[in-house]
Amino acid sequence: MKIALLALLGLILGALGGAALGIGAGLAWVEIFKTTSFEGYSGMLVFFTFMPLGAAIGGLGGALLFGVIAARDAEIAVMREPAGPQDR
């Protein structure tokens, strides 16, 4: 359950971060390649192409990253046996 919740958290955080990076990449694209702003074309390009792509890639990456971290934590966090007389 912990793995699923952390993966969901990673999905949400990754989507937000990816959308922000997508907007930044879209704005850079518009400035570098001098995309026309006729009837809002450059704004539609940024918000209907780059932002959803960034959100999708960021969401998948965040969910995968948080899921792997949570799964590895579950493998590593093994309860240790109490120290016996031979261990002292």
VENUR-V594109 format. One record per residue. N is the residue number from 1. RES is the residue in one letter. PHI is phi in whole degrees, 0 to 359 (999 if undefined). PSI is psi in radians with two decimals (999 if undefined). Layout:
n = {N | N}
res = {RES | RES}
phi = {PHI | PHI}
psi = {PSI | PSI}
This chain:
n = {1 | 2 | 3 | 4 | 5 | 6 | 7 | 8 | 9 | 10 | 11 | 12 | 13 | 14 | 15 | 16 | 17 | 18 | 19 | 20 | 21 | 22 | 23 | 24 | 25 | 26 | 27 | 28 | 29 | 30 | 31 | 32 | 33 | 34 | 35 | 36 | 37 | 38 | 39 | 40 | 41 | 42 | 43 | 44 | 45 | 46 | 47 | 48 | 49 | 50 | 51 | 52 | 53 | 54 | 55 | 56 | 57 | 58 | 59 | 60 | 61 | 62 | 63 | 64 | 65 | 66 | 67 | 68 | 69 | 70 | 71 | 72 | 73 | 74 | 75 | 76 | 77 | 78 | 79 | 80 | 81 | 82 | 83 | 84 | 85 | 86 | 87 | 88}
res = {M | K | I | A | L | L | A | L | L | G | L | I | L | G | A | L | G | G | A | A | L | G | I | G | A | G | L | A | W | V | E | I | F | K | T | T | S | F | E | G | Y | S | G | M | L | V | F | F | T | F | M | P | L | G | A | A | I | G | G | L | G | G | A | L | L | F | G | V | I | A | A | R | D | A | E | I | A | V | M | R | E | P | A | G | P | Q | D | R}
phi = {999 | 298 | 296 | 295 | 292 | 291 | 295 | 295 | 297 | 296 | 298 | 292 | 293 | 295 | 295 | 295 | 294 | 294 | 296 | 296 | 293 | 296 | 296 | 298 | 294 | 295 | 294 | 296 | 301 | 298 | 286 | 291 | 264 | 49 | 294 | 294 | 255 | 299 | 53 | 77 | 299 | 294 | 294 | 294 | 299 | 293 | 273 | 252 | 240 | 289 | 296 | 295 | 296 | 297 | 294 | 293 | 294 | 295 | 296 | 295 | 295 | 295 | 296 | 295 | 297 | 294 | 295 | 293 | 298 | 292 | 292 | 292 | 296 | 292 | 287 | 282 | 284 | 260 | 289 | 280 | 287 | 294 | 294 | 266 | 295 | 284 | 273 | 271}
psi = {-0.69 | -0.69 | -0.76 | -0.72 | -0.70 | -0.62 | -0.69 | -0.71 | -0.73 | -0.65 | -0.81 | -0.85 | -0.68 | -0.68 | -0.72 | -0.82 | -0.71 | -0.66 | -0.72 | -0.75 | -0.60 | -0.70 | -0.76 | -0.76 | -0.68 | -0.73 | -0.66 | -0.74 | -0.80 | -0.70 | -0.73 | -0.80 | 0.17 | 0.91 | 2.41 | 2.57 | 0.31 | 2.13 | 0.61 | 0.38 | -0.76 | -0.68 | -0.71 | -0.64 | -0.80 | -0.87 | -0.29 | -0.13 | -1.06 | -0.73 | -0.84 | -0.65 | -0.77 | -0.70 | -0.71 | -0.82 | -0.75 | -0.69 | -0.79 | -0.75 | -0.74 | -0.74 | -0.74 | -0.79 | -0.87 | -0.64 | -0.74 | -0.74 | -0.75 | -0.67 | -0.71 | -0.62 | -0.64 | -0.59 | -0.68 | -0.65 | 1.28 | 2.39 | 2.24 | 2.59 | 2.54 | 2.58 | 2.24 | 3.12 | -0.49 | -0.28 | -0.14 | 999}
